Amino acid sequence: MSELRFVRMGFGDEAVEYQEAWDEQRRVHAARFADEVPDTVLLLEHPPVYTAGRRTADNERPLDGTPVIDVDRGGKITWHGPGQLVGYPIQKLPRPVDVVAHVRRLEEALIRTCAEFGLGTTRVEGRSGVWVLGDPVEQRPALGGLALDFDPRLHDEEFDPRLNGPEYAPSNAGQRREDRKIAAIGIRVAKGVTMHGFSLNVNPDNKWFDRIIPCGIRDAGVASLASELGRDVTIEEVLPVVERHLRDVLENAELKPREIEKAPAA
């Protein structure tokens, strides 16, 4: 793979509006497809914004009608905002594109980043992103005074944590010792070039996630580096570490086209 180019678009008081970043993604995407620029990673913070991928259900959006930007990436609804490092890798991949392999590479870079700060994270089968694992179910505290066997989330497909108090809020998953996502990933591939990417919770106010069903997942929550480590962590600290691990993982990846299984001859 060619050398990665990193573009730091804006952080803090210079956080980048979502639409502006999306327009820039599309501009760089077109240039990368035409081989006018190298593989590029846009890095930034956004002002508070909810974005919904193509699979987002109506009942996962904010109940109070807060505006949501519908985007052309995969995945479901999430939040971006202050204290969250967002990265948009725009890369040309061999065809047929192996989307899963691309997601796994992004996860690996973020897992390594968390490890460097002293936090162990992992993948969860069937769920993209990077996770802090909770305790085994039998060791978790009861919710609302009920034994876990009666946890309504396990039996009621219509259960809505947004209507049932802070004990079910995604931002409190660490107190419940449940699995919690620290980095979300949602991508799109067009003309063999990737768009969108990842968001790593460094030190955001995770209560923003309580107004939605983050990533459509009702039985887990969200985490941040600061909350898990019990100390202040800044975007400024994390940024060069993320860049280094992305460079190491993405530049050294042996890119291969997705294998297509051929149907046996009749």
N, C-alpha and C positions, 0 to 999 in steps of 0.2 A: 504494500500500500504506500502511496505517496505521503510525504510529510504533512501532518495536520497543521492547519492555520487556526489560531484562536483569535476571536474578536470579542473583546470585552465591551459590550454595548452600553451598559449603564447600571449603577447600583445606588442604593440609598436615595438621596435627594434627586439623583439623575435616573431613577428607575424608569424603565421603558414601558410605555403603554402597550397593551397586548396587540392592538391592531397594527401599530407601528412595527413591532417585532415580526408579526405575521407577514406584513408586506415585505420586510427585509428578507425573511426566509424565502419567500417566493422569488425575489430578485436573485438571491444567491443560488437558489435551486436551479433557475434557468441558466445562470452563468456556469454552474458546475456541470450541468448536462452538456453544455456547449464546450466544455474543457477550457473555459476562459479563466477559471480560478481553481485552486486546489481544494481538496476536502477541507471543509470549514466547520468549526464549532462556534456558534454564537452563545455567549454567556452573559447573563443579566439577572436583574430582579424586576419584577412587575409590581405596579400598584395593585391593591386588592382587586381580584377578578375571578369569577367562576367561568370555567370553560367546559363544554360538553362534547365528548366524542360521539361518533356515529351510533354507538350502541346504548346511549343514555336513555333510560325510560323516563316518562313524564313524572312518575312518582318518586324520582330520585333527586329532583330539582328543589330549590328553596321553597318552602311552603308560603313564605311571605311575598313571593313574586319578585324577589331580587333579580335583576337582569343577569342573564347567562349568555355568553358568546358561544354559539354552536360552531364547531370547527370540523375540519375534514380528516382528523386523525382517528386512529382506532381507540378503543377503550371507552370509558364512561365519563362521568362528571368529576371534576376536581377543582381545587382552589389554588390560585397563585397569589403571592403577595410578599410583603416585607419579611425579611428573615429567611426566605427560601431562595436557594440558588437554582436557577433554571438554565438548562443547556439544550441547544438545538443543533445536533450534529447533522451536517448536510454532506453526505458521502455518496460517491458512486460505487455501486456494488455490482458484482457479476450477475448476469441473468442465466437462468431464472433465479430471482432474488430469494435468499434464505432469510426471511424476516425474523424467524425465531433466533437464529444465530446472531443477528444484529442486536436484538434485545438482550440476549445473554451476555454479549460483550459489554453493553452499557451497564448491566447489573454488576458484572465483575469489577469494572472500574470503580463503581460506587461502594461495593463491598470492601474493596481494598482501601478506599478513602476512609470509611468508617473505622476500619481496623487500625489505621494509622493514628486515629484519635483515641484508640482504646476501647472501641465499641464493637462487639461481635454481632454481625448481622448475617443474613442468609437469604436464600430463595424459599418460597413456599410453592409446592407443586400445584399447578393449575391457576396460580395467581402471579401475574407479572410484578416487577418491582423488587425492592429490597426491604427485608423485614427484620424486626426484632422479635424473636420468639418469646411467647409467654410461658407461664408455668403449665404443666400438665393439667387438664381440666379438673381432675379430682383434687388438685391442690389450690385451686383458685378460690378467692372469697365468694361467699354467696351474694347475690344481687337482691337488694331490697328485702333482705331477711329470708329469701327463698333459697332452697337448695338448688344447685345447678341443674338437677334433673327437671326442675320446673322453669328453667330459663325460657321465657316465651319466644326468644329468638330462634330456639332450636326446633320449635314445633309450629309456629305461626308464620306462614309466608307473608302475611299482611302486616306483621309487626313493624312499627315505625319508631326507631329510637329517638327521632326528633320530637315525639309527642310524649315521651315517657321519662323525662327528668334526667338530671346530670349523671345518674348511675349508669345510664346506657350511652352517654355521649361518646363519640369517637375520640375526643380529646382526653378522656379519662381512662382509656384502655390500659395505660401503664399502671394506674392505681388498681385496676381489676386484674392485672397481671395476665392480660390477654395478648395474643399476637397483635402487632401494630406495625404499620407501614411507615418507613422513614423516607423512602424515595419511590416516586411513582414514575412509570414509563408509559408513554403513548406515542406511537409513530405512524407515519404514512410513507409509503414508497410510491413514487410516480416516475415513470421513465427510467427506472433503475436507480434513482437517486432518493435518499432518505430526507424526511422532514420531521419537524416536531422532535420530541426527545424525552428528557427527564426533568424532574424537579426533586431536589434534595432539601428536606426540612432541616435547616441549620438552627435557627432560633426564632421561628415565627410564633404568632399567637394561634395555637392550634384550635382555638374555639371557633375560628372561621369554618372549620370542617363540620361543626355540629349542626349547621343549617342545611346540610345536604346529606346524601348517602354516598360517602367518598368512594369512588370507583365502583359503586353499586354493591359494596360489601357491607352487610348488616351485622356480622358477628365478629368483627375485629375493629381496630381503630387506627390512630395515627400517632407518630412519635417524632421527636426531633433530637438532633445531637445534643443540644443544650439540656433538654429535659432528661435524657437518658444518662448523660454524664454528670448531671448535677452541678454544672458550672456554665459560665457564659462562654459561648463560642460565637465567633463572628464570621460573616461572609468573607471578610478580608483574610482571615486565617485559612479558611477552607478552599478558597479559590485556587491558589497555586497547587494544592494537593490534588484536587480534582483534575486540573489540567495535566499534571504529571502522570496520573494513573490512566486517564483517557489516552494520552499520547502513547504510553507503554502498551496498553491493551489494543488500541485500534491500529497503531502503526505496525505492531508486530503480529497482527492477526493474519493467518493464512486464509485469505478469502477464497471461497469455493462457491460455485453455483449450487443451488439446491438440487439434490438428486431427485429425479423423477422416476418413480417406479413404473416400469412397463408392464402392461397386462400380459399374462402368459398367452402364448399362441393357442388358438382354439384347436 
